């Protein structure tokens, strides 16, 4: 996952409603808009727009079952995002270790 692709994924994840939709799809499996909007204060139209943002980022996919559009999680994309975060985390850890060695290096004591 490159930086541009990662930005799209993390941008899509940066919304509370979209995070809730992902959580519901993760725990409940594939679901229609009607099911995803049950007990929600968000309209079906708004949920559809949020799902389309998630779809553009590659985090969900949709299929038609008869006249109903069913959405499901795309776990591969989430795994790629996780791997990207782990890479960035390792890079930061390495940078902090280098800074610590520099600051605590020979001749740097108070």
C-alpha positions in Angstrom: 0.0 0.0 0.0 1.5 3.3 -1.1 1.0 6.6 0.7 -1.7 7.8 -1.7 -3.7 4.6 -1.3 -3.1 4.7 2.5 -4.4 8.2 2.6 -7.7 7.1 1.0 -8.1 4.3 3.4 -7.4 6.3 6.5 -9.5 9.2 5.2 -12.4 6.8 4.9 -11.7 5.4 8.4 -11.7 8.9 9.8 -15.5 9.1 10.2 -17.4 7.7 13.2 -20.4 6.6 11.1 -18.1 4.7 8.7 -16.3 3.0 11.5 -19.6 1.9 13.0 -20.6 0.5 9.6 -17.3 -1.4 9.3 -17.8 -2.8 12.8 -21.3 -4.0 12.0 -20.2 -5.7 8.8 -17.2 -7.2 10.7 -19.3 -8.7 13.4 -22.6 -9.3 11.6 -21.4 -10.3 8.2 -22.9 -9.1 4.9 -25.9 -6.8 5.2 -28.3 -4.7 3.2 -28.8 -1.0 3.6 -32.1 -1.7 5.4 -30.3 -3.9 7.9 -27.4 -1.5 8.4 -29.8 1.4 9.0 -31.9 -0.4 11.6 -31.8 1.4 15.0 -29.7 4.2 13.4 -30.3 7.9 13.4 -28.6 8.1 10.1 -30.8 7.9 6.9 -30.5 5.2 4.4 -29.3 7.7 1.8 -26.5 8.9 4.2 -25.5 5.3 4.9 -25.4 4.6 1.2 -23.0 7.5 0.7 -20.8 6.4 3.6 -20.7 2.9 2.1 -19.7 4.3 -1.2 -16.8 6.2 0.4 -15.7 2.9 2.1 -16.1 1.1 -1.3 -13.9 3.7 -3.1 -11.2 3.1 -0.5 -11.5 -0.7 -1.0 -12.8 -1.4 2.5 -16.2 -2.9 1.5 -17.8 -4.5 -1.6 -21.3 -4.8 -2.7 -23.3 -7.4 -4.5 -26.8 -7.4 -5.8 -29.1 -10.2 -4.4 -32.3 -9.8 -6.4 -33.3 -6.2 -5.9 -31.3 -5.7 -2.8 -27.7 -4.4 -2.6 -25.7 -6.3 0.0 -22.5 -4.9 1.5 -19.6 -6.9 2.9 -16.3 -6.2 4.5 -13.1 -6.4 2.3 -10.7 -7.8 4.9 -7.7 -7.8 2.5 -7.7 -4.0 2.4 -7.9 -3.8 6.2 -5.0 -6.2 6.4 -3.0 -4.0 4.1 -3.8 -0.9 6.2 -2.7 -2.7 9.3 0.6 -3.7 7.6 1.2 -0.1 6.6 0.6 1.1 10.1 3.1 -1.5 11.4 5.7 -0.3 8.9 5.2 3.3 9.9 5.4 2.3 13.6 8.7 0.4 13.0 10.1 3.4 11.2 9.2 5.7 14.1 10.7 3.3 16.6 13.9 3.2 14.6 14.0 7.0 14.4 13.4 7.3 18.1 16.1 4.7 18.9 18.6 6.7 16.7 17.7 9.9 18.5 18.1 8.3 21.9 21.6 6.9 20.9 22.6 10.3 19.7 21.4 12.2 22.8 22.8 9.6 25.2 26.0 9.1 23.2 29.6 9.6 24.3 30.4 13.1 25.4 26.8 14.1 25.7 26.4 13.8 29.4 25.6 16.8 31.6 
